[in-house]
């Protein structure tokens, strides 16, 4: 039982930052326009 809890906690520590990063990128993507639609960008 302790071994299972250890594995779950390690998996949680590995999984949680990635899920937060994915959500953060999604929020940033919705908040800022894409680089192609930026009128101040020079070709």
Buried (B, 14 or more C-beta within 10 A) or exposed (E): EEEEEEEEEEEEEEEEEEEEEEEEEEEEEEEEEEEEEEEEEEE
